[in-house]
Amino acid sequence: MTTHPSAAPSAPITTPAEALAELLAGNKRFVSGHPEHGHRVAAAAAASGGQQPHAVVIGCIDSRVPLEAIFDQTFGSICVVRSGAHVVDRAVLGSVGFAVSALGVPLVVVLGHKRCGAVAATVEALRAGEHPAGDIGYLVDEITPAVRAVGVDDPDAPEKAMRAHVGRTVRRMQTIDVVADAITAGRVDVVGAVYDLDTGTVEILP
């Protein structure tokens, strides 16, 4: 792939393995301090005529986790869906389904991150026996099964629950009709991953 920030990939990325390899290679460039892609207006203009993204990444709203940056991806490379602790609702499901069916992405990545505030808040709410009011309560409700699975009194509950929540979200993505069909056909893969806030490294979960 060329290192010019405004250039497109030399060949389309069409398989799950190629897409994951590109994201991990980009993360290595990011961690090493030698990213290829500056987010410049020339790159935006070059990609404005159409798009052929190779992944959809579902992540948290945390301001410390800018998804295009940590994977060193330029305009038109990835679709991004973000919510608190990557909690899923119908809009998220529809967005991922659209990326797979209409845009043909071969890879769906669910990215959690260490020290996730929404997961930590859920652990604290359950320990205190309290439930936040309003729509924030929806986030807590959606994260609660992962916390209960690892044990609310476990000292490492926030970290373990974050990873368990990533796994639950991966399984949820696999049940979207168009995604499930594409997985069966070998055209799409869904993977879970964790971002380390301190090192910038992305770890793919088994």
MDTraj code that builds the backbone (N, CA, C; nanometers):
import mdtraj as md
import numpy as np

residues = "MET THR THR HIS PRO SER ALA ALA PRO SER ALA PRO ILE THR THR PRO ALA GLU ALA LEU ALA GLU LEU LEU ALA GLY ASN LYS ARG PHE VAL SER GLY HIS PRO GLU HIS GLY HIS ARG VAL ALA ALA ALA ALA ALA ALA SER GLY GLY GLN GLN PRO HIS ALA VAL VAL ILE GLY CYS ILE ASP SER ARG VAL PRO LEU GLU ALA ILE PHE ASP GLN THR PHE GLY SER ILE CYS VAL VAL ARG SER GLY ALA HIS VAL VAL ASP ARG ALA VAL LEU GLY SER VAL GLY PHE ALA VAL SER ALA LEU GLY VAL PRO LEU VAL VAL VAL LEU GLY HIS LYS ARG CYS GLY ALA VAL ALA ALA THR VAL GLU ALA LEU ARG ALA GLY GLU HIS PRO ALA GLY ASP ILE GLY TYR LEU VAL ASP GLU ILE THR PRO ALA VAL ARG ALA VAL GLY VAL ASP ASP PRO ASP ALA PRO GLU LYS ALA MET ARG ALA HIS VAL GLY ARG THR VAL ARG ARG MET GLN THR ILE ASP VAL VAL ALA ASP ALA ILE THR ALA GLY ARG VAL ASP VAL VAL GLY ALA VAL TYR ASP LEU ASP THR GLY THR VAL GLU ILE LEU PRO".split()
xyz = np.array([
    [0.0845, -0.1201, 0.0000],
    [0.0000, 0.0000, 0.0000],
    [0.0873, 0.1240, 0.0000],
    [0.0528, 0.2204, -0.0774],
    [0.1308, 0.3429, -0.0835],
    [0.1225, 0.4205, 0.0467],
    [0.2256, 0.4979, 0.0744],
    [0.2277, 0.5753, 0.1980],
    [0.1729, 0.7158, 0.1796],
    [0.1309, 0.7489, 0.0585],
    [0.0757, 0.8826, 0.0362],
    [-0.0612, 0.8923, 0.1009],
    [-0.0847, 0.9908, 0.1897],
    [-0.2079, 0.9944, 0.2680],
    [-0.3331, 1.0112, 0.1858],
    [-0.3241, 1.0626, 0.0643],
    [-0.4454, 1.0877, -0.0138],
    [-0.4737, 0.9760, -0.1130],
    [-0.3883, 0.8726, -0.1148],
    [-0.4054, 0.7663, -0.2122],
    [-0.4932, 0.6555, -0.1574],
    [-0.5649, 0.5869, -0.2472],
    [-0.6484, 0.4740, -0.2073],
    [-0.5645, 0.3469, -0.2105],
    [-0.6100, 0.2387, -0.1424],
    [-0.5384, 0.1123, -0.1496],
    [-0.5239, 0.0671, -0.2943],
    [-0.4145, -0.0028, -0.3238],
    [-0.3873, -0.0436, -0.4608],
    [-0.4851, -0.1497, -0.5088],
    [-0.5392, -0.2283, -0.4192],
    [-0.6360, -0.3308, -0.4568],
    [-0.7425, -0.3394, -0.3475],
    [-0.8668, -0.3663, -0.3841],
    [-0.9720, -0.3770, -0.2823],
    [-0.9439, -0.4893, -0.1839],
    [-0.9781, -0.4664, -0.0603],
    [-0.9676, -0.5686, 0.0435],
    [-1.1043, -0.6344, 0.0542],
    [-1.1109, -0.7617, 0.0253],
    [-1.2420, -0.8262, 0.0132],
    [-1.2636, -0.9442, 0.1062],
    [-1.1608, -0.9919, 0.1764],
    [-1.1787, -1.1078, 0.2634],
    [-1.1634, -1.0664, 0.4097],
    [-1.2245, -1.1415, 0.5026],
    [-1.2085, -1.1095, 0.6443],
    [-1.0630, -1.1087, 0.6882],
    [-0.9840, -1.2055, 0.6417],
    [-0.8437, -1.2148, 0.6834],
    [-0.7635, -1.0946, 0.6360],
    [-0.7868, -1.0513, 0.5110],
    [-0.7162, -0.9343, 0.4597],
    [-0.7548, -0.8087, 0.5372],
    [-0.8831, -0.7966, 0.5693],
    [-0.9303, -0.6787, 0.6417],
    [-0.8705, -0.6726, 0.7819],
    [-0.8686, -0.7867, 0.8510],
    [-0.8126, -0.7888, 0.9854],
    [-0.6623, -0.7620, 0.9814],
    [-0.5936, -0.8185, 0.8823],
    [-0.4497, -0.7945, 0.8685],
    [-0.4205, -0.6470, 0.8466],
    [-0.5044, -0.5793, 0.7663],
    [-0.4851, -0.4366, 0.7404],
    [-0.5067, -0.3554, 0.8679],
    [-0.6102, -0.3893, 0.9455],
    [-0.6345, -0.3153, 1.0696],
    [-0.5198, -0.3345, 1.1677],
    [-0.4723, -0.4576, 1.1826],
    [-0.3632, -0.4835, 1.2768],
    [-0.2325, -0.4210, 1.2303],
    [-0.2091, -0.4206, 1.0995],
    [-0.0910, -0.3532, 1.0472],
    [-0.0994, -0.2031, 1.0741],
    [-0.2181, -0.1467, 1.0561],
    [-0.2378, -0.0061, 1.0865],
    [-0.2177, 0.0237, 1.2332],
    [-0.2648, -0.0661, 1.3214],
    [-0.2443, -0.0460, 1.4647],
    [-0.0958, -0.0497, 1.5002],
    [-0.0195, -0.1362, 1.4331],
    [0.1253, -0.1396, 1.4567],
    [0.1908, -0.0090, 1.4131],
    [0.1464, 0.0450, 1.2995],
    [0.2000, 0.1740, 1.2550],
    [0.1661, 0.2827, 1.3558],
    [0.0432, 0.2787, 1.4069],
    [-0.0012, 0.3768, 1.5050],
    [0.0826, 0.3686, 1.6317],
    [0.1018, 0.2475, 1.6836],
    [0.1772, 0.2290, 1.8071],
    [0.3234, 0.2694, 1.7891],
    [0.3780, 0.2420, 1.6705],
    [0.5192, 0.2730, 1.6453],
    [0.5446, 0.4217, 1.6240],
    [0.4364, 0.4989, 1.6067],
    [0.4526, 0.6415, 1.5831],
    [0.4800, 0.6771, 1.4385],
    [0.4511, 0.5821, 1.3473],
    [0.4749, 0.6066, 1.2047],
    [0.3491, 0.5772, 1.1217],
    [0.2392, 0.6457, 1.1508],
    [0.1172, 0.6217, 1.0729],
    [0.1332, 0.6692, 0.9289],
    [0.0634, 0.6034, 0.8394],
    [0.0666, 0.6405, 0.6983],
    [-0.0339, 0.7499, 0.6646],
    [-0.1469, 0.7508, 0.7352],
    [-0.2594, 0.8319, 0.6911],
    [-0.2804, 0.9538, 0.7793],
    [-0.2548, 1.0718, 0.7220],
    [-0.2958, 1.1935, 0.7879],
    [-0.4362, 1.2263, 0.7406],
    [-0.5212, 1.2708, 0.8291],
    [-0.6589, 1.3016, 0.7904],
    [-0.6625, 1.4399, 0.7270],
    [-0.6272, 1.4443, 0.5994],
    [-0.6169, 1.5693, 0.5258],
    [-0.7328, 1.5828, 0.4273],
    [-0.7624, 1.7052, 0.3905],
    [-0.8752, 1.7303, 0.3025],
    [-0.8548, 1.6660, 0.1661],
    [-0.7301, 1.6512, 0.1227],
    [-0.7050, 1.5861, -0.0062],
    [-0.7499, 1.4410, -0.0025],
    [-0.7301, 1.3753, 0.1114],
    [-0.7738, 1.2369, 0.1248],
    [-0.9255, 1.2281, 0.1255],
    [-0.9900, 1.3243, 0.1896],
    [-1.1360, 1.3278, 0.1906],
    [-1.1900, 1.3435, 0.0494],
    [-1.1317, 1.4343, -0.0269],
    [-1.1774, 1.4577, -0.1639],
    [-1.1546, 1.3349, -0.2513],
    [-1.0416, 1.2662, -0.2298],
    [-1.0095, 1.1484, -0.3105],
    [-1.1100, 1.0367, -0.2886],
    [-1.1676, 1.0307, -0.1693],
    [-1.2612, 0.9228, -0.1369],
    [-1.4066, 0.9626, -0.1540],
    [-1.4329, 1.0865, -0.1975],
    [-1.5699, 1.1376, -0.1952],
    [-1.6603, 1.0781, -0.3026],
    [-1.6020, 1.0208, -0.4086],
    [-1.6838, 0.9709, -0.5183],
    [-1.7530, 0.8404, -0.4906],
    [-1.7072, 0.7643, -0.3946],
    [-1.7661, 0.6349, -0.3626],
    [-1.6891, 0.5729, -0.2489],
    [-1.7380, 0.4620, -0.1994],
    [-1.6693, 0.3995, -0.0882],
    [-1.6693, 0.2481, -0.1019],
    [-1.5607, 0.1878, -0.0575],
    [-1.5497, 0.0432, -0.0505],
    [-1.4763, 0.0073, 0.0783],
    [-1.5409, 0.0324, 0.1927],
    [-1.4759, 0.0050, 0.3208],
    [-1.4530, -0.1444, 0.3404],
    [-1.3484, -0.1775, 0.4151],
    [-1.3177, -0.3184, 0.4367],
    [-1.3533, -0.3664, 0.5774],
    [-1.4076, -0.2793, 0.6610],
    [-1.4481, -0.3221, 0.7951],
    [-1.5513, -0.2260, 0.8509],
    [-1.6317, -0.2776, 0.9421],
    [-1.7139, -0.1918, 1.0265],
    [-1.6672, -0.2180, 1.1692],
    [-1.6325, -0.1107, 1.2395],
    [-1.5800, -0.1222, 1.3756],
    [-1.6818, -0.0625, 1.4720],
    [-1.7228, -0.1421, 1.5696],
    [-1.8196, -0.1002, 1.6701],
    [-1.7420, -0.0735, 1.7980],
    [-1.7424, 0.0510, 1.8428],
    [-1.6630, 0.0874, 1.9591],
    [-1.7387, 0.1746, 2.0562],
    [-1.6679, 0.2123, 2.1618],
    [-1.7226, 0.2963, 2.2671],
    [-1.7118, 0.4435, 2.2275],
    [-1.7907, 0.5278, 2.2920],
    [-1.7847, 0.6712, 2.2660],
    [-1.6643, 0.7370, 2.3329],
    [-1.5891, 0.6636, 2.4121],
    [-1.4773, 0.7201, 2.4876],
    [-1.3882, 0.8060, 2.3972],
    [-1.3626, 0.9282, 2.4391],
    [-1.2867, 1.0232, 2.3568],
    [-1.1402, 0.9841, 2.3406],
    [-1.0945, 0.8889, 2.4220],
    [-0.9550, 0.8448, 2.4131],
    [-0.9354, 0.7323, 2.3124],
    [-1.0442, 0.6935, 2.2438],
    [-1.0363, 0.5796, 2.1522],
    [-1.0875, 0.6210, 2.0132],
    [-1.0146, 0.7056, 1.9408],
    [-1.0556, 0.7444, 1.8054],
    [-1.0263, 0.6309, 1.7071],
    [-1.1289, 0.5685, 1.6569],
    [-1.1121, 0.4402, 1.5880],
    [-1.0316, 0.4498, 1.4592],
    [-1.0564, 0.5525, 1.3773],
    [-0.9777, 0.5655, 1.2544],
    [-0.8295, 0.5835, 1.2856],
    [-0.8000, 0.6538, 1.3950],
    [-0.6594, 0.6812, 1.4289],
    [-0.5884, 0.5569, 1.4798],
    [-0.6507, 0.4824, 1.5690],
    [-0.5785, 0.3705, 1.6309],
    [-0.5562, 0.2560, 1.5324],
    [-0.6366, 0.2511, 1.4253],
    [-0.6123, 0.1527, 1.3200],
    [-0.5417, 0.2156, 1.1996],
    [-0.5081, 0.3426, 1.2085],
    [-0.4400, 0.4152, 1.1011],
    [-0.5085, 0.3918, 0.9667],
    [-0.6368, 0.4257, 0.9625],
    [-0.7168, 0.4082, 0.8415],
    [-0.7591, 0.5438, 0.7881],
    [-0.7585, 0.5576, 0.6587],
    [-0.7921, 0.6845, 0.5967],
    [-0.9403, 0.6887, 0.5576],
    [-0.9812, 0.7970, 0.4931],
    [-1.1199, 0.8141, 0.4496],
    [-1.1619, 0.6977, 0.3592],
    [-1.2834, 0.6476, 0.3817],
    [-1.3372, 0.5420, 0.2978],
    [-1.2929, 0.4019, 0.3345],
    [-1.2126, 0.3870, 0.4410],
    [-1.1573, 0.2559, 0.4751],
    [-1.2461, 0.1753, 0.5697],
    [-1.3012, 0.2423, 0.6714],
    [-1.3815, 0.1697, 0.7699],
    [-1.5083, 0.2485, 0.8029],
    [-1.6142, 0.1727, 0.8330],
    [-1.7360, 0.2301, 0.8877],
    [-1.7249, 0.2242, 1.0400],
    [-1.7685, 0.3280, 1.1071],
    [-1.7564, 0.3354, 1.2519],
    [-1.8938, 0.3505, 1.3151],
    [-1.9213, 0.2669, 1.4145],
    [-2.0447, 0.2751, 1.4929],
    [-2.0022, 0.2858, 1.6389],
    [-2.0494, 0.3885, 1.7087],
    [-2.0067, 0.4091, 1.8473],
    [-2.1256, 0.4331, 1.9387],
    [-2.1169, 0.3734, 2.0569],
    [-2.2137, 0.3978, 2.1640],
    [-2.1421, 0.3705, 2.2960],
    [-2.2031, 0.4086, 2.4060],
    [-2.1409, 0.3841, 2.5354],
    [-2.1148, 0.2356, 2.5556],
    [-1.9870, 0.1986, 2.5747],
    [-1.9469, 0.0583, 2.5932],
    [-1.9983, -0.0300, 2.4795],
    [-2.0018, 0.0243, 2.3591],
    [-2.0523, -0.0441, 2.2392],
    [-2.1821, -0.1201, 2.2659],
    [-2.2716, -0.0580, 2.3441],
    [-2.4031, -0.1170, 2.3706],
    [-2.4845, -0.1165, 2.2416],
    [-2.5564, -0.2246, 2.2197],
    [-2.6293, -0.2454, 2.0948],
    [-2.7761, -0.2054, 2.1096],
    [-2.8272, -0.1377, 2.0082],
    [-2.9710, -0.1167, 1.9951],
    [-3.0077, -0.1411, 1.8490],
    [-3.1315, -0.1136, 1.8109],
    [-3.1732, -0.1444, 1.6743],
    [-3.0976, -0.0607, 1.5718],
    [-3.0616, 0.0607, 1.6079],
    [-2.9865, 0.1444, 1.5145],
    [-2.8488, 0.0844, 1.4866],
    [-2.7843, 0.0323, 1.5901],
    [-2.6541, -0.0323, 1.5715],
    [-2.6686, -0.1568, 1.4855],
    [-2.7679, -0.2390, 1.5167],
    [-2.7898, -0.3610, 1.4381],
    [-2.8156, -0.3284, 1.2917],
    [-2.8997, -0.2274, 1.2681],
    [-2.9287, -0.1891, 1.1306],
    [-2.8080, -0.1325, 1.0600],
    [-2.7256, -0.0559, 1.1318],
    [-2.6058, 0.0027, 1.0719],
    [-2.5063, -0.1046, 1.0311],
    [-2.4853, -0.2030, 1.1180],
    [-2.3932, -0.3116, 1.0853],
    [-2.4485, -0.3953, 0.9706],
    [-2.5782, -0.4229, 0.9750],
    [-2.6394, -0.4978, 0.8663],
    [-2.6262, -0.4260, 0.7334],
    [-2.6410, -0.2937, 0.7343],
    [-2.6258, -0.2152, 0.6112],
    [-2.4822, -0.2211, 0.5606],
    [-2.3850, -0.2086, 0.6526],
    [-2.2443, -0.2118, 0.6116],
    [-2.2096, -0.3443, 0.5447],
    [-2.2666, -0.4526, 0.5960],
    [-2.2381, -0.5848, 0.5395],
    [-2.3131, -0.6063, 0.4091],
    [-2.4420, -0.5729, 0.4071],
    [-2.5238, -0.6061, 0.2898],
    [-2.5083, -0.5063, 0.1759],
    [-2.5046, -0.3770, 0.2085],
    [-2.5006, -0.2747, 0.1030],
    [-2.3591, -0.2324, 0.0658],
    [-2.2696, -0.2303, 0.1614],
    [-2.1336, -0.1844, 0.1347],
    [-2.0351, -0.2999, 0.1180],
    [-2.0774, -0.4200, 0.1547],
    [-1.9957, -0.5377, 0.1300],
    [-1.8728, -0.5518, 0.2184],
    [-1.8753, -0.4959, 0.3408],
    [-1.7572, -0.5110, 0.4263],
    [-1.7394, -0.6579, 0.4643],
    [-1.6158, -0.7083, 0.4647],
    [-1.5924, -0.8480, 0.4983],
    [-1.5620, -0.8721, 0.6454],
    [-1.5522, -0.7639, 0.7252],
    [-1.5105, -0.7803, 0.8646],
    [-1.5902, -0.6899, 0.9559],
    [-1.6360, -0.7464, 1.0674],
    [-1.7016, -0.6705, 1.1732],
    [-1.6144, -0.6839, 1.2979],
    [-1.5721, -0.5727, 1.3545],
    [-1.4884, -0.5726, 1.4738],
    [-1.5638, -0.5063, 1.5883],
    [-1.5714, -0.5751, 1.7013],
    [-1.6268, -0.5172, 1.8241],
    [-1.5088, -0.4830, 1.9136],
    [-1.4895, -0.3548, 1.9408],
    [-1.3714, -0.3102, 2.0136],
    [-1.4081, -0.2524, 2.1499],
    [-1.3721, -0.3251, 2.2546],
    [-1.3802, -0.2707, 2.3895],
    [-1.2488, -0.2037, 2.4246],
    [-1.2441, -0.1426, 2.5422],
    [-1.1178, -0.0813, 2.5831],
    [-1.1024, -0.0890, 2.7340],
    [-0.9793, -0.0868, 2.7773],
    [-0.9510, -0.0935, 2.9197],
    [-0.9997, 0.0324, 2.9898],
    [-1.0340, 0.0169, 3.1186],
    [-1.0845, 0.1249, 3.2025],
    [-1.2064, 0.1923, 3.1408],
    [-1.2980, 0.1108, 3.0908],
    [-1.4211, 0.1625, 3.0310],
    [-1.5116, 0.2184, 3.1401],
    [-1.5452, 0.3445, 3.1302],
    [-1.6254, 0.4087, 3.2330],
    [-1.7645, 0.3517, 3.2451],
    [-1.8269, 0.3156, 3.1328],
    [-1.9628, 0.2619, 3.1382],
    [-1.9664, 0.1259, 3.2068],
    [-1.8662, 0.0433, 3.1813],
    [-1.8601, -0.0867, 3.2480],
    [-1.8330, -0.0675, 3.3968],
    [-1.7387, 0.0195, 3.4307],
    [-1.7086, 0.0455, 3.5712],
    [-1.8308, 0.1001, 3.6449],
    [-1.9074, 0.1873, 3.5793],
    [-2.0272, 0.2432, 3.6411],
    [-2.1323, 0.1353, 3.6648],
    [-2.1402, 0.0395, 3.5725],
    [-2.2346, -0.0705, 3.5905],
    [-2.1949, -0.1571, 3.7090],
    [-2.0664, -0.1863, 3.7210],
    [-2.0179, -0.2646, 3.8360],
    [-2.0529, -0.1932, 3.9659],
    [-2.0261, -0.0638, 3.9718],
    [-2.0543, 0.0122, 4.0937],
    [-2.2034, 0.0176, 4.1234],
    [-2.2859, 0.0325, 4.0200],
    [-2.4307, 0.0367, 4.0399],
    [-2.4815, -0.0950, 4.0983],
    [-2.4299, -0.2060, 4.0459],
    [-2.4738, -0.3359, 4.0960],
    [-2.4242, -0.3602, 4.2377],
    [-2.3031, -0.3179, 4.2663],
    [-2.2516, -0.3340, 4.4021],
    [-2.3306, -0.2509, 4.5026],
    [-2.3751, -0.1338, 4.4591],
    [-2.4499, -0.0453, 4.5483],
    [-2.5986, -0.0761, 4.5504],
    [-2.6441, -0.1634, 4.4599],
    [-2.7854, -0.1944, 4.4524],
    [-2.8677, -0.0787, 4.3996],
    [-2.8069, 0.0022, 4.3136],
    [-2.8761, 0.1180, 4.2595],
    [-2.8912, 0.1021, 4.1086],
    [-2.9873, 0.1777, 4.0537],
    [-3.0094, 0.1723, 3.9088],
    [-3.0262, 0.3140, 3.8568],
    [-2.9395, 0.3587, 3.7659],
    [-2.9520, 0.4948, 3.7133],
    [-3.0858, 0.5150, 3.6431],
    [-3.1376, 0.6346, 3.6522],
    [-3.2647, 0.6651, 3.5881],
    [-3.2434, 0.6957, 3.4405],
    [-3.3527, 0.6908, 3.3666],
    [-3.3521, 0.7338, 3.2274],
    [-3.2738, 0.6434, 3.1357],
    [-3.2267, 0.7021, 3.0274],
    [-3.1608, 0.6242, 2.9231],
    [-3.0247, 0.5712, 2.9647],
    [-2.9597, 0.6349, 3.0633],
    [-2.8340, 0.5791, 3.1132],
    [-2.8593, 0.4414, 3.1744],
    [-2.9771, 0.4245, 3.2311],
    [-3.0139, 0.2943, 3.2862],
    [-3.0159, 0.1856, 3.1807],
    [-3.0452, 0.2233, 3.0553],
    [-3.0434, 0.1251, 2.9464],
    [-2.9029, 0.0709, 2.9255],
    [-2.8035, 0.1593, 2.9313],
    [-2.6653, 0.1134, 2.9188],
    [-2.6318, 0.0142, 3.0290],
    [-2.6696, 0.0481, 3.1523],
    [-2.6424, -0.0404, 3.2662],
    [-2.7112, -0.1749, 3.2476],
    [-2.8354, -0.1724, 3.2030],
    [-2.9095, -0.2971, 3.1822],
    [-2.8409, -0.3867, 3.0792],
    [-2.7869, -0.3257, 2.9736],
    [-2.7250, -0.4030, 2.8664],
    [-2.5876, -0.4577, 2.9053],
    [-2.5192, -0.3900, 2.9960],
    [-2.3868, -0.4348, 3.0402],
    [-2.3971, -0.5319, 3.1581],
    [-2.5067, -0.5256, 3.2332],
    [-2.5232, -0.6058, 3.3543],
    [-2.5001, -0.7552, 3.3343],
    [-2.5517, -0.8194, 3.2275],
    [-2.5278, -0.9636, 3.2142],
    [-2.3797, -1.0006, 3.2118],
    [-2.2965, -0.9178, 3.1524],
    [-2.1529, -0.9458, 3.1492],
    [-2.0927, -0.9331, 3.2882],
    [-2.1378, -0.8345, 3.3648],
    [-2.0871, -0.8176, 3.5013],
    [-2.1288, -0.9357, 3.5876],
    [-2.2534, -0.9761, 3.5767],
    [-2.3004, -1.0888, 3.6572],
    [-2.2293, -1.2185, 3.6174],
    [-2.1931, -1.2304, 3.4915],
    [-2.1254, -1.3522, 3.4457],
    [-1.9883, -1.3683, 3.5093],
    [-1.9205, -1.2572, 3.5354],
    [-1.7866, -1.2669, 3.5947],
    [-1.7900, -1.2543, 3.7460],
    [-1.9014, -1.2065, 3.8007],
    [-1.9140, -1.1917, 3.9452],
    [-1.8931, -1.0482, 3.9884],
    [-1.9974, -0.9863, 4.0406],
    [-1.9920, -0.8444, 4.0728],
    [-1.8916, -0.8145, 4.1832],
    [-1.8618, -0.9123, 4.2699],
    [-1.7695, -0.8892, 4.3814],
    [-1.6249, -0.9227, 4.3465],
    [-1.6005, -0.9698, 4.2275],
    [-1.4632, -0.9971, 4.1846],
    [-1.3859, -0.8648, 4.1807],
    [-1.2672, -0.8594, 4.2441],
    [-1.1896, -0.7348, 4.2412],
    [-1.1572, -0.6867, 4.1004],
    [-1.1464, -0.7796, 4.0077],
    [-1.1157, -0.7450, 3.8692],
    [-1.2410, -0.7420, 3.7815],
    [-1.3566, -0.7236, 3.8449],
    [-1.4823, -0.7287, 3.7709],
    [-1.4878, -0.6300, 3.6545],
    [-1.4428, -0.5042, 3.6680],
    [-1.4530, -0.4130, 3.5529],
    [-1.3771, -0.4625, 3.4307],
    [-1.2537, -0.5106, 3.4494],
    [-1.1747, -0.5601, 3.3364],
    [-1.2350, -0.6873, 3.2782],
    [-1.2697, -0.7818, 3.3652],
    [-1.3251, -0.9088, 3.3180],
    [-1.4607, -0.8875, 3.2518],
    [-1.5424, -0.7997, 3.3100],
    [-1.6751, -0.7742, 3.2534],
    [-1.6640, -0.7056, 3.1178],
    [-1.5663, -0.6160, 3.1025],
    [-1.5466, -0.5513, 2.9732],
    [-1.5201, -0.6557, 2.8654],
    [-1.4335, -0.7508, 2.8953],
    [-1.4018, -0.8547, 2.7982],
    [-1.5228, -0.9451, 2.7721],
    [-1.5953, -0.9768, 2.8785],
    [-1.7152, -1.0582, 2.8614],
    [-1.8200, -0.9848, 2.7792],
    [-1.8288, -0.8542, 2.7990],
    [-1.9252, -0.7726, 2.7240],
    [-1.8886, -0.7680, 2.5757],
    [-1.7589, -0.7618, 2.5453],
    [-1.7159, -0.7690, 2.4054],
    [-1.7628, -0.9004, 2.3439],
    [-1.7427, -1.0101, 2.4167],
    [-1.7855, -1.1402, 2.3658],
    [-1.9346, -1.1480, 2.3418],
    [-2.0129, -1.0910, 2.4342],
    [-2.1579, -1.0903, 2.4168],
    [-2.1977, -1.0089, 2.2939],
    [-2.1297, -0.8970, 2.2722],
    [-2.1618, -0.8130, 2.1566],
    [-2.1242, -0.8821, 2.0268],
    [-2.0107, -0.9525, 2.0261],
    [-1.9722, -1.0307, 1.9078],
    [-2.0818, -1.1301, 1.8731],
    [-2.1292, -1.2016, 1.9740],
    [-2.2344, -1.3016, 1.9481],
    [-2.3624, -1.2350, 1.8997],
    [-2.3905, -1.1151, 1.9481],
    [-2.5094, -1.0424, 1.9021],
    [-2.4943, -1.0051, 1.7546],
    [-2.3769, -0.9605, 1.7173],
    [-2.3541, -0.9247, 1.5764],
    [-2.3711, -1.0463, 1.4856],
    [-2.3315, -1.1619, 1.5338],
    [-2.3393, -1.2843, 1.4536],
    [-2.4824, -1.3291, 1.4286],
    [-2.5780, -1.2744, 1.5054],
    [-2.7176, -1.3143, 1.4885],
    [-2.7943, -1.2253, 1.3907],
    [-2.7333, -1.1126, 1.3476],
    [-2.7998, -1.0281, 1.2475],
    [-2.8168, -1.1112, 1.1211],
    [-2.9352, -1.1119, 1.0648],
    [-2.9653, -1.2034, 0.9539],
    [-2.8638, -1.1955, 0.8414],
    [-2.8387, -1.0745, 0.7913],
    [-2.7485, -1.0628, 0.6767],
    [-2.6055, -1.0969, 0.7142],
    [-2.5694, -1.0726, 0.8401],
    [-2.4346, -1.1076, 0.8864],
    [-2.4222, -1.2585, 0.9008],
    [-2.5227, -1.3205, 0.9604],
    [-2.5199, -1.4661, 0.9765],
    [-2.5098, -1.5364, 0.8417],
    [-2.5857, -1.4887, 0.7443],
    [-2.5806, -1.5483, 0.6105],
    [-2.4421, -1.5317, 0.5480],
    [-2.3829, -1.4128, 0.5662],
    [-2.2507, -1.3870, 0.5086],
    [-2.1431, -1.4699, 0.5774],
    [-2.1577, -1.4918, 0.7087],
    [-2.0622, -1.5776, 0.7802],
    [-2.0707, -1.7191, 0.7262],
    [-2.1923, -1.7682, 0.7087],
    [-2.2118, -1.9039, 0.6563],
    [-2.1499, -1.9177, 0.5179],
    [-2.1577, -1.8126, 0.4382],
    [-2.1019, -1.8149, 0.3037],
    [-1.9510, -1.7924, 0.3016],
    [-1.8926, -1.7638, 0.4175],
    [-1.7485, -1.7416, 0.4248],
    [-1.7044, -1.6040, 0.3792],
    [-1.7986, -1.5100, 0.3673],
    [-1.7655, -1.3767, 0.3187],
    [-1.7360, -1.2766, 0.4295],
    [-1.7776, -1.3078, 0.5511],
    [-1.7657, -1.2126, 0.6620],
    [-1.7187, -1.2851, 0.7876],
    [-1.6400, -1.2156, 0.8674],
    [-1.6031, -1.2658, 0.9996],
    [-1.6342, -1.1570, 1.1014],
    [-1.6620, -1.1981, 1.2248],
    [-1.6860, -1.1051, 1.3349],
    [-1.5843, -1.1357, 1.4432],
    [-1.5079, -1.0365, 1.4845],
    [-1.4055, -1.0578, 1.5863],
    [-1.4221, -0.9567, 1.6982],
    [-1.3776, -0.9967, 1.8176],
    [-1.3745, -0.9079, 1.9324],
    [-1.2319, -0.8653, 1.9607],
    [-1.2172, -0.7450, 2.0141],
    [-1.0835, -0.6929, 2.0412],
    [-1.0895, -0.5964, 2.1593],
    [-0.9721, -0.5710, 2.2177],
    [-0.9603, -0.4787, 2.3306],
    [-0.8473, -0.3808, 2.3023],
    [-0.8738, -0.2525, 2.3277],
    [-0.7754, -0.1471, 2.3085],
    [-0.7144, -0.1107, 2.4432],
    [-0.5812, -0.1052, 2.4482],
    [-0.5087, -0.0672, 2.5690],
    [-0.4835, 0.0828, 2.5652],
    [-0.5435, 0.1564, 2.6570],
    [-0.5318, 0.3022, 2.6585],
    [-0.3876, 0.3482, 2.6814],
    [-0.3087, 0.2682, 2.7505],
    [-0.1733, 0.3090, 2.7855],
    [-0.0733, 0.2865, 2.6732],
    [-0.0881, 0.1749, 2.6019],
    [0.0101, 0.1413, 2.4991],
    [-0.0398, 0.1700, 2.3581],
    [-0.1716, 0.1824, 2.3402],
    [-0.2285, 0.2020, 2.2074],
    [-0.2467, 0.0732, 2.1297],
    [-0.2156, -0.0397, 2.1919],
    [-0.2197, -0.1687, 2.1222],
    [-0.3594, -0.2283, 2.1230],
    [-0.3957, -0.2888, 2.0095],
    [-0.5214, -0.3627, 1.9982],
    [-0.4921, -0.5115, 2.0109],
    [-0.5634, -0.5768, 2.1008],
    [-0.5516, -0.7220, 2.1227],
    [-0.6759, -0.7909, 2.0687],
    [-0.6568, -0.8874, 1.9805],
    [-0.7689, -0.9658, 1.9290],
    [-0.8022, -1.0747, 2.0304],
    [-0.9288, -1.0852, 2.0661],
    [-0.9713, -1.1849, 2.1642],
    [-0.9962, -1.3199, 2.0974],
    [-0.9698, -1.4281, 2.1694],
    [-0.9951, -1.5613, 2.1105],
    [-1.1432, -1.5869, 2.0927],
])
top = md.Topology()
chain = top.add_chain()
for i, resn in enumerate(residues, 1):
    res = top.add_residue(resn, chain, resSeq=i)
    for name in ("N", "CA", "C"):
        top.add_atom(name, md.element.get_by_symbol(name[0]), res)
traj = md.Trajectory(xyz[None], top)
